[in-house]
Amino acid sequence: MGPVLLVLLLALILGGAGFALHVLWWIAIVVLVLWALGFLFRGASSGGGRGRWYRW
C-alpha cells in the first residue's frame, strides 16, 4: 500500500508542476507580446529621439 501511495503522490506533484509550468509559459508569452508592442509603438512615436521606453 505504501508504494502505491508514493507513486500517486509523485504523479500528483508532477501533474501540478506541469500545470504550473504550462500557466507560466502562457504568462511569459503574454508579457513578451506586451513588451514587443510597447517597444514597437514607442519606437514609432518617438520620432528621432531616444527610442527606449525603459530606463536601464
N, CA and C atoms as a LAMMPS dump frame, in Angstrom:
ITEM: TIMESTEP
0
ITEM: NUMBER OF ATOMS
168
ITEM: BOX BOUNDS ff ff ff
-5.0000000000000000e+02 5.0000000000000000e+02
-5.0000000000000000e+02 5.0000000000000000e+02
-5.0000000000000000e+02 5.0000000000000000e+02
ITEM: ATOMS id mol type element x y z
1 1 1 N 0.827 -1.2 0
2 1 2 C 0 0 0
3 1 3 C 0.868 1.259 0
4 2 1 N 2.005 1.225 0.673
5 2 2 C 2.888 2.385 0.739
6 2 3 C 3.446 2.801 -0.616
7 3 1 N 3.973 1.842 -1.411
8 3 2 C 4.485 2.224 -2.739
9 3 3 C 3.413 2.795 -3.659
10 4 1 N 2.179 2.29 -3.545
11 4 2 C 1.093 2.811 -4.376
12 4 3 C 0.81 4.27 -4.007
13 5 1 N 0.758 4.549 -2.714
14 5 2 C 0.535 5.927 -2.275
15 5 3 C 1.694 6.834 -2.695
16 6 1 N 2.901 6.309 -2.634
17 6 2 C 4.065 7.091 -3.04
18 6 3 C 4.011 7.432 -4.533
19 7 1 N 3.621 6.461 -5.361
20 7 2 C 3.509 6.698 -6.802
21 7 3 C 2.389 7.699 -7.088
22 8 1 N 1.26 7.559 -6.4
23 8 2 C 0.163 8.51 -6.598
24 8 3 C 0.559 9.916 -6.159
25 9 1 N 1.275 10.031 -5.066
26 9 2 C 1.735 11.337 -4.599
27 9 3 C 2.718 11.948 -5.592
28 10 1 N 3.612 11.135 -6.106
29 10 2 C 4.572 11.616 -7.098
30 10 3 C 3.859 12.075 -8.371
31 11 1 N 2.861 11.316 -8.82
32 11 2 C 2.088 11.7 -10.002
33 11 3 C 1.34 13.007 -9.763
34 12 1 N 0.804 13.18 -8.571
35 12 2 C 0.094 14.419 -8.24
36 12 3 C 1.043 15.611 -8.232
37 13 1 N 2.215 15.447 -7.657
38 13 2 C 3.199 16.534 -7.615
39 13 3 C 3.659 16.894 -9.022
40 14 1 N 3.99 15.886 -9.82
41 14 2 C 4.457 16.162 -11.182
42 14 3 C 3.353 16.748 -12.05
43 15 1 N 2.119 16.306 -11.857
44 15 2 C 0.995 16.871 -12.603
45 15 3 C 0.764 18.322 -12.237
46 16 1 N 0.865 18.636 -10.946
47 16 2 C 0.712 20.026 -10.503
48 16 3 C 1.831 20.903 -11.021
49 17 1 N 3.053 20.376 -11.023
50 17 2 C 4.183 21.145 -11.54
51 17 3 C 4.027 21.374 -13.04
52 18 1 N 3.555 20.368 -13.745
53 18 2 C 3.337 20.523 -15.186
54 18 3 C 2.292 21.572 -15.486
55 19 1 N 1.213 21.587 -14.702
56 19 2 C 0.167 22.599 -14.891
57 19 3 C 0.707 23.988 -14.583
58 20 1 N 1.486 24.111 -13.498
59 20 2 C 2.054 25.406 -13.135
60 20 3 C 3.019 25.9 -14.214
61 21 1 N 3.838 25.006 -14.754
62 21 2 C 4.764 25.402 -15.821
63 21 3 C 4.011 25.804 -17.08
64 22 1 N 2.906 25.13 -17.378
65 22 2 C 2.103 25.482 -18.541
66 22 3 C 1.541 26.898 -18.374
67 23 1 N 1.031 27.198 -17.183
68 23 2 C 0.495 28.534 -16.916
69 23 3 C 1.607 29.58 -17.007
70 24 1 N 2.784 29.269 -16.483
71 24 2 C 3.898 30.216 -16.55
72 24 3 C 4.325 30.476 -17.993
73 25 1 N 4.27 29.463 -18.85
74 25 2 C 4.594 29.674 -20.265
75 25 3 C 3.606 30.646 -20.899
76 26 1 N 2.305 30.509 -20.599
77 26 2 C 1.319 31.427 -21.165
78 26 3 C 1.534 32.844 -20.653
79 27 1 N 1.866 32.986 -19.371
80 27 2 C 2.147 34.316 -18.822
81 27 3 C 3.373 34.919 -19.499
82 28 1 N 4.41 34.103 -19.728
83 28 2 C 5.617 34.6 -20.387
84 28 3 C 5.315 35.044 -21.814
85 29 1 N 4.46 34.323 -22.518
86 29 2 C 4.109 34.709 -23.887
87 29 3 C 3.345 36.03 -23.899
88 30 1 N 2.406 36.203 -22.962
89 30 2 C 1.645 37.451 -22.89
90 30 3 C 2.563 38.632 -22.578
91 31 1 N 3.481 38.456 -21.634
92 31 2 C 4.416 39.53 -21.29
93 31 3 C 5.316 39.858 -22.476
94 32 1 N 5.772 38.859 -23.196
95 32 2 C 6.614 39.09 -24.368
96 32 3 C 5.866 39.873 -25.443
97 33 1 N 4.598 39.535 -25.68
98 33 2 C 3.8 40.255 -26.675
99 33 3 C 3.594 41.705 -26.238
100 34 1 N 3.274 41.917 -24.962
101 34 2 C 3.093 43.286 -24.475
102 34 3 C 4.388 44.08 -24.568
103 35 1 N 5.513 43.454 -24.255
104 35 2 C 6.801 44.136 -24.35
105 35 3 C 7.098 44.521 -25.793
106 36 1 N 6.851 43.588 -26.723
107 36 2 C 7.121 43.862 -28.138
108 36 3 C 6.219 44.973 -28.653
109 37 1 N 4.938 44.952 -28.286
110 37 2 C 4.029 46.013 -28.723
111 37 3 C 4.443 47.361 -28.154
112 38 1 N 4.8 47.398 -26.884
113 38 2 C 5.256 48.646 -26.281
114 38 3 C 6.527 49.146 -26.935
115 39 1 N 7.43 48.255 -27.248
116 39 2 C 8.677 48.636 -27.901
117 39 3 C 8.407 49.202 -29.295
118 40 1 N 7.521 48.543 -30.049
119 40 2 C 7.22 48.998 -31.405
120 40 3 C 6.48 50.328 -31.403
121 41 1 N 5.467 50.465 -30.535
122 41 2 C 4.698 51.71 -30.505
123 41 3 C 5.552 52.871 -30.016
124 42 1 N 6.388 52.624 -29.034
125 42 2 C 7.26 53.689 -28.525
126 42 3 C 8.3 54.072 -29.579
127 43 1 N 8.824 53.082 -30.294
128 43 2 C 9.802 53.368 -31.339
129 43 3 C 9.187 54.136 -32.491
130 44 1 N 7.92 53.85 -32.814
131 44 2 C 7.268 54.527 -33.931
132 44 3 C 6.862 55.945 -33.561
133 45 1 N 6.534 56.188 -32.297
134 45 2 C 6.033 57.51 -31.914
135 45 3 C 7.119 58.424 -31.367
136 46 1 N 8.342 57.938 -31.226
137 46 2 C 9.363 58.758 -30.579
138 46 3 C 10.047 59.71 -31.543
139 47 1 N 9.816 59.568 -32.838
140 47 2 C 10.466 60.449 -33.788
141 47 3 C 11.93 60.082 -33.926
142 48 1 N 12.817 61.081 -33.821
143 48 2 C 14.233 60.807 -33.965
144 48 3 C 14.97 60.709 -32.657
145 49 1 N 14.247 60.801 -31.54
146 49 2 C 14.896 60.806 -30.227
147 49 3 C 15.251 59.418 -29.761
148 50 1 N 15.472 59.323 -28.465
149 50 2 C 15.796 58.012 -27.894
150 50 3 C 14.561 57.14 -27.935
151 51 1 N 14.665 55.978 -28.552
152 51 2 C 13.519 55.107 -28.734
153 51 3 C 13.319 54.114 -27.624
154 52 1 N 14.098 54.222 -26.541
155 52 2 C 13.946 53.245 -25.462
156 52 3 C 12.813 53.67 -24.544
157 53 1 N 11.96 52.724 -24.185
158 53 2 C 10.857 53.033 -23.28
159 53 3 C 11.157 52.575 -21.856
160 54 1 N 12.313 51.996 -21.649
161 54 2 C 12.721 51.597 -20.309
162 54 3 C 13.885 52.473 -19.878
163 55 1 N 14.216 52.472 -18.59
164 55 2 C 15.199 53.411 -18.059
165 55 3 C 16.459 52.73 -17.572
166 56 1 N 16.864 51.603 -18.124
167 56 2 C 18.085 50.97 -17.664
168 56 3 C 19.249 51.605 -18.375
